[in-house]
Amino acid sequence: MESLPQSDLNWNLLRMFYMIAKEQSITKAAKRLGLSQPSVSNALQKLEAQLDCQLVFRDSRHFELTTRGDKIFQECRDIFHSAERISLLVRDSEEEERGQVRYKIISNLVSPFLDELLRLYHQRHPSVVFQSEVQNSQTIVRSIQQGKVPLGFCLLTKPLVNLPSVRLFREEFCVFCGAEHPLFGRETVELRDLQREPFISFACATEGMGLEPMSVLREGTRLGNRINGLSTNIEEVRRMIVAGFGIGILPVLTAQDDIRRGDLWPLKITDETIGADVYLVHAPLETLSPSEHKFVAMAQELLALYPDMS
């Protein structure tokens, strides 16, 4: 049998055969294609005539692809799957905006969830530019309220009532001391023992604004009666604790490398756990750009797909 020129292949007939083979039924294929059963049956006969071979063994109770029909089905499946991928790429290209996603974020936020969110968003929307700025939670919330920035990653003790707030995950905190501190190496400590110690505090935690969880965490444990160091930057707070200025509260994940090196020691308070929730706070959805709206939607998608990460 002479080979059929590619230009003579009827792609519409091939598509109908692909659906017939996929559904294992002419009747079901007709329903999927929105055509009558005789039309689909005639299409199969035309393709068999064009290819000069039988593709399907069929009777009223039995359906089976011939050996050649199965091979052609496999080829059709690869062809039409590739066509679907091309269609998706073209659609994504048409929809992709050359926009940007601007957000503010608390310093030194270690988060596999956030890493995956950024990775996946860039994979789907590679043309969108990201712009981030590090600030404390209070300033981030105020900036969103004032319309200066649309998105922010904040530590909050509870959702905000006047801004949409999506809880992402729990960030665990601990009281730490440096290697020179007399409590270094103690497995557990009593809270009253720590309340007399000099304290290293975030500067925003001394402003009494209430929104910054570091303030709530410190006040909840009644630490910091004598403050020996202040900073708005978590790295500088860490530096002063390591240097032996006093004890201080740090995120546990942020301090892992220092713990391994022996520069910091976690002071586990008896019957006390310290933590705060990380939220994605954003302006009302109707005010977000398409790129920002998709970013919020993707965060919610990941929360549904990977609840263990929250």
HELIX and SHEET records of a PDB file:
HELIX    1   1 GLN A    6  ASP A    8  5                                   3    
HELIX    2   2 TRP A   11  GLU A   23  1                                  13    
HELIX    3   3 ILE A   26  LEU A   33  1                                   8    
HELIX    4   4 GLN A   37  LEU A   51  1                                  15    
HELIX    5   5 THR A   67  GLU A   95  1                                  29    
HELIX    6   6 PRO A  112  ARG A  124  1                                  13    
HELIX    7   7 SER A  137  GLN A  145  1                                   9    
HELIX    8   8 LEU A  191  LEU A  194  1                                   4    
HELIX    9   9 ALA A  203  THR A  206  5                                   4    
HELIX   10  10 PRO A  213  THR A  221  1                                   9    
HELIX   11  11 ILE A  234  VAL A  242  1                                   9    
HELIX   12  12 LEU A  253  ALA A  255  5                                   3    
HELIX   13  13 GLN A  256  ARG A  261  1                                   6    
HELIX   14  14 LEU A  285  THR A  287  5                                   3    
HELIX   15  15 PRO A  290  LEU A  305  1                                  16    
HELIX   16  16 PRO A  307  MET A  309  5                                   3    
SHEET    1   A 2 VAL A  56  ARG A  58  0                                        
SHEET    2   A 2 PHE A  63  LEU A  65 -1                                        
SHEET    1   B 8 VAL A 129  VAL A 134  0                                        
SHEET    2   B 8 GLN A 100  ILE A 105  1                                        
SHEET    3   B 8 LEU A 151  LEU A 156  1                                        
SHEET    4   B 8 ILE A 274  HIS A 282 -1                                        
SHEET    5   B 8 SER A 165  GLY A 178 -1                                        
SHEET    6   B 8 ILE A 247  PRO A 251 -1                                        
SHEET    7   B 8 PHE A 199  PHE A 202  1                                        
SHEET    8   B 8 ILE A 227  SER A 231  1                                        
SHEET    1   C 7 VAL A 129  VAL A 134  0                                        
SHEET    2   C 7 GLN A 100  ILE A 105  1                                        
SHEET    3   C 7 LEU A 151  LEU A 156  1                                        
SHEET    4   C 7 ILE A 274  HIS A 282 -1                                        
SHEET    5   C 7 SER A 165  GLY A 178 -1                                        
SHEET    6   C 7 LEU A 264  ILE A 269 -1                                        
SHEET    7   C 7 THR A 188  VAL A 189  1                                        
END                                                                             
